[in-house]
Amino acid sequence: MATIRFTPNLAKHRETPTIVTPGTTVREAVDGGLAQDPLLKSYVLDEQGRLRKHVNIFVDGTMVSDRSALSDPVAPGSEIYIMQALSGG
């Protein structure tokens, strides 16, 4: 099982519990872990199920490379962090 955690800045806008969920890919973990909270899921994923531009996901410290299909692998015991992306200059 993987653990999904959210950064504290997201918790200011929405309850973001730590979620333990099965899955061998980011897609499986996110879909399963956020299935009971469609509002939180809609903050993370757009209408086509792709990662929103203002959100990043890291698995075991590495940013996911597949923002569309979320096919990056997830191992048992992986830590998945969901956070707002920073931009500006």
C-alpha positions in Angstrom: 0.0 0.0 0.0 1.2 3.5 -0.8 0.6 6.6 1.4 -0.7 9.8 -0.1 0.1 13.0 1.7 -0.7 16.6 0.9 1.4 19.7 1.7 0.1 22.0 4.4 -0.8 24.8 2.0 -3.5 22.6 0.5 -5.0 21.9 3.9 -5.8 25.6 4.2 -8.4 25.3 1.5 -9.6 21.7 1.9 -9.3 18.9 4.4 -6.4 16.7 3.3 -6.1 13.5 5.3 -3.2 11.1 4.9 -4.5 8.3 2.7 -3.3 4.7 2.6 -4.2 3.1 -0.7 -3.3 0.2 -3.0 -2.0 0.7 -6.5 0.9 -0.1 -8.8 0.7 3.3 -10.7 0.1 6.8 -9.6 -3.3 6.6 -11.5 -4.4 3.6 -9.5 -3.3 5.1 -6.2 -4.8 8.6 -6.8 -8.1 7.2 -8.3 -8.5 4.8 -5.4 -7.3 7.1 -2.7 -9.5 10.0 -3.7 -12.6 8.1 -4.8 -14.5 9.1 -1.7 -13.7 12.8 -2.0 -14.6 14.0 -5.5 -14.0 17.6 -4.6 -10.4 17.0 -3.6 -9.9 14.7 -6.6 -11.2 17.5 -8.9 -8.6 19.9 -7.3 -5.8 17.4 -8.3 -7.1 16.2 -11.7 -8.9 18.0 -14.5 -12.0 16.8 -16.4 -9.9 14.4 -18.6 -8.2 12.9 -15.6 -4.9 14.6 -16.2 -2.8 16.3 -13.5 -3.8 20.0 -13.2 -1.1 22.5 -14.2 -1.0 24.0 -10.7 -0.4 20.6 -9.0 2.7 18.4 -8.8 2.9 14.8 -7.6 6.1 13.3 -6.2 6.6 9.5 -5.6 9.4 8.7 -3.2 10.9 12.2 -3.8 10.8 12.1 -7.7 8.3 14.2 -9.6 6.0 12.2 -11.8 6.9 12.3 -15.5 3.6 11.3 -17.0 1.1 14.1 -16.1 -1.6 12.7 -18.5 -1.9 9.0 -17.9 -0.2 9.0 -14.5 1.5 5.8 -15.4 4.6 6.3 -13.1 5.1 3.2 -11.0 4.2 3.0 -7.3 5.8 0.4 -5.1 4.4 -1.0 -1.9 5.3 1.4 0.9 5.8 4.4 -1.6 5.2 7.9 -0.3 3.1 10.0 -2.7 3.1 13.8 -2.1 0.6 16.0 -3.8 1.4 19.8 -3.7 0.7 23.0 -5.4 3.1 23.9 -8.2 5.0 27.2 -7.7 5.4 29.6 -10.6 6.5 33.1 -11.1 9.7 35.0 -11.5 
